[in-house]
Amino acid sequence: MPGTAFLIAAVLIEYLCGLAPALVVMFSGLCLADYLFVPPYGHIEVFDQSDLALLVSYPLITFLVITLVERLRRAQFRAELLAAVAQSRYEMLLRHDNERVLARRATDETHRMLHHIAQHNRSLIQIQALERKPFTQSDPRPDTAPGPGDASAVGIAPGPRHAEVHRDDVARISSGLSPGHHRIRFKSGEHDWKPVECVCERFATHAGDFLVLRIED
């Protein structure tokens, strides 16, 4: 079997480099095997039965094996391509699903805010719109939700009880309002002010984030 080593080399070249280099190795191996390993060694003038067996068996077996390897490689490439396409489509579906969930959550939050405003209309002090600050590369929390310090006030709509709030408290809640409980002074007489417990809630809607400040029940 003088062509065995060259057959293995051609198969390895086919697996690593492709069909064309493997065919070059196969024909080069045929010449070298006939010249070096088929008697009479080192001569190609004499053509006998050994040369004929090598000329028929070696190219036939080698070409059959490298053809099978080539088909397997193409099937592997096709399977990897289909897997990559499927993975891309799966990620797109996940992204659309996440966007749909976020949109539904924002819609629910809008409905909740409108219901909240309608329910506590008489105790409403003010509604403050917030503008989210875009994340930068130096932001230590790029994957977290915006906190109270990640937004700035862009507009304030006074409620029915806003005119009764002390002037200093109006300035305080207008510049530094945050979700939670606040003690605010309300006019109880002509010159008297009464501290009242108030609560501020944050709502994330399609139009942006809003802070609703009202008198606590």
FENTA-V913481 format. One record per pair of residues at least 6 apart in sequence whose ideal C-beta (glycine too) atoms are under 8 Angstrom apart, sorted by the first residue. I is the first residue (numbers start at 1). GAP is how many residues later the second one is. If there is no record, write none. Layout:
BEGIN
I/GAP  I/GAP
END
This chain:
BEGIN
2/31  2/32  2/34  2/35  2/36  2/52  2/56  3/26  3/27  3/30  3/34  3/51  3/54  3/55  3/59  5/24  6/19  6/20  6/22  6/23  6/24  6/26  6/27  6/52  6/56  7/19  7/22  7/51  7/54  7/55  7/58  9/16  9/20  10/12  10/13  10/15  10/16  10/19  10/52  10/55  10/56  11/11  11/51  11/54  11/55  11/58  13/8  13/9  13/12  14/7  14/8  14/52  14/55  14/56  14/59  15/54  15/58  18/52  19/47  19/51  22/44  23/43  26/33  26/36  26/37  26/40  27/32  29/29  29/33  30/24  30/25  30/28  30/29  33/21  33/25  34/10  34/17  34/20  34/21  35/7  35/8  35/9  36/6  38/12  38/13  38/16  39/11  40/6  103/103  105/99  106/98  106/99  106/100  107/99  109/94  109/95  109/96  110/93  110/95  110/96  110/97  112/91  113/90  113/92  113/97  113/99  116/85  116/87  116/96  117/7  117/10  117/95  120/94  120/95  120/97  121/38  121/39  122/38  122/39  123/38  123/91  123/92  123/94  124/35  124/36  124/37  124/88  124/89  124/90  125/33  125/34  125/36  125/37  125/40  125/48  125/59  125/73  125/88  125/89  125/90  126/30  126/31  126/32  126/33  126/36  126/47  126/48  126/87  127/29  127/30  127/32  127/83  127/84  127/85  127/86  128/25  128/27  128/28  128/29  128/46  128/49  128/82  128/83  128/85  129/24  129/25  129/26  129/27  129/28  129/78  129/79  129/80  129/81  130/21  130/22  130/23  130/24  130/72  130/78  130/79  130/80  130/81  131/20  131/21  131/22  131/23  131/77  132/14  132/18  132/19  132/76  132/77  133/13  133/17  133/18  133/19  135/7  146/63  148/30  148/31  148/54  151/58  153/21  153/22  153/24  154/54  156/18  159/54  159/55  161/25  161/53  161/54  162/8  164/22  164/23  165/8  165/19  165/20  165/21  166/18  166/19  166/20  166/21  166/27  168/17  169/15  169/16  173/9  173/11  173/40  177/23  177/34  177/36  178/22  178/33  179/21  179/22  179/23  179/32  180/19  180/20  181/16  181/17  181/18  181/19  181/35  182/15  182/16  182/17  182/18  182/31  183/12  183/13  183/14  183/15  184/11  184/12  184/14  185/8  185/9  185/10  185/11  186/7  186/8  186/9  186/10  187/6  187/7  188/6  196/19  196/20  197/18  197/19  198/15  198/16  198/17  198/18  199/14  199/15  199/17  200/11  200/12  200/13  200/14  201/10  201/11  202/7  202/8  202/9  202/10  203/6  203/7  203/8  203/9
END
